[in-house]
Structure formats: structure tokens, C-alpha cells
């Protein structure tokens, strides 16, 4: 049997600058993906922001593609 939870951390995006953050957090997304495989394909109200910049939001379903 394939262990999906082992792949989750590898699949999660990496924020390369410490002033960037997401809402929900990458850790929260990873936990939800482990609990509900496929969750990250249907995230609603996802935010990507930087401390000193305006936020970019994805308020509709976003597949990451």
C-alpha cells in the first residue's frame, strides 16, 4: 500500500523568503492533505501574502495548475 502521508511534505510549496506566508499555513494544508488525500486540489480562500506587500488571494477553487 502506498503511504500518501510520506509524499505530502515533498508536495507542499516552499516559501523561499521569511516575509512570505500563506493562509491557511503550509503546515495546516499538509495536515489536511494527510487526513483527506486530495484536499489541496480543492482549497478555498487561499491567501499568499508578504509582510510588506499586498496580498494575493485565491477566493475560488484553485487547483494549483
C-alpha positions as CSV (number, residue, x, y, z in Angstrom):
1,X,0.0,0.0,0.0
2,X,1.3,3.5,-0.9
3,X,1.8,5.8,2.0
4,X,0.3,9.2,0.8
5,X,1.4,10.9,4.0
6,X,5.0,10.4,3.2
7,X,4.6,12.3,-0.1
8,X,2.8,15.3,1.4
9,X,5.8,17.2,2.7
10,X,7.5,16.8,-0.6
11,X,4.4,18.1,-2.5
12,X,3.9,21.2,-0.3
13,X,5.1,24.5,-1.7
14,X,8.2,26.1,-0.2
15,X,8.2,29.8,0.7
16,X,11.7,31.0,-0.1
17,X,11.6,34.2,1.8
18,X,10.7,34.5,5.5
19,X,8.4,37.5,5.0
20,X,6.0,35.4,2.9
21,X,3.2,33.5,4.5
22,X,0.0,31.7,3.4
23,X,-3.4,31.4,5.0
24,X,-4.1,28.6,5.7
25,X,-0.5,27.9,6.6
26,X,1.6,25.3,4.6
27,X,1.6,23.2,7.8
28,X,-2.2,23.3,8.0
29,X,-2.5,22.4,4.4
30,X,-0.2,19.5,4.8
31,X,-2.1,18.2,7.8
32,X,-5.4,18.4,5.9
33,X,-3.9,16.7,2.9
34,X,-2.6,13.8,5.1
35,X,-6.1,13.5,6.7
36,X,-8.0,13.9,3.5
37,X,-6.0,12.9,0.4
38,X,-6.8,15.3,-2.5
39,X,-7.7,18.2,-0.1
40,X,-5.1,20.5,-1.7
41,X,-6.9,20.2,-5.1
42,X,-9.9,21.9,-3.6
43,X,-8.7,24.6,-1.2
44,X,-11.0,27.6,-0.8
45,X,-10.0,31.1,0.3
46,X,-6.2,30.5,-0.1
47,X,-4.0,33.6,0.6
48,X,-0.4,34.2,-0.3
49,X,1.0,37.4,1.3
50,X,4.2,39.1,2.2
51,X,4.6,41.3,5.3
52,X,5.4,44.4,3.3
53,X,3.2,43.8,0.2
54,X,-0.4,43.5,-0.8
55,X,-2.0,40.0,-0.5
56,X,-2.8,37.8,-3.4
57,X,-5.9,35.7,-2.8
58,X,-7.5,32.8,-4.5
59,X,-11.1,33.0,-3.3
60,X,-12.5,30.4,-5.6
61,X,-11.4,26.8,-6.0
62,X,-7.8,26.7,-7.1
63,X,-6.1,23.6,-8.4
64,X,-2.6,25.0,-8.5
65,X,-2.4,24.4,-12.2
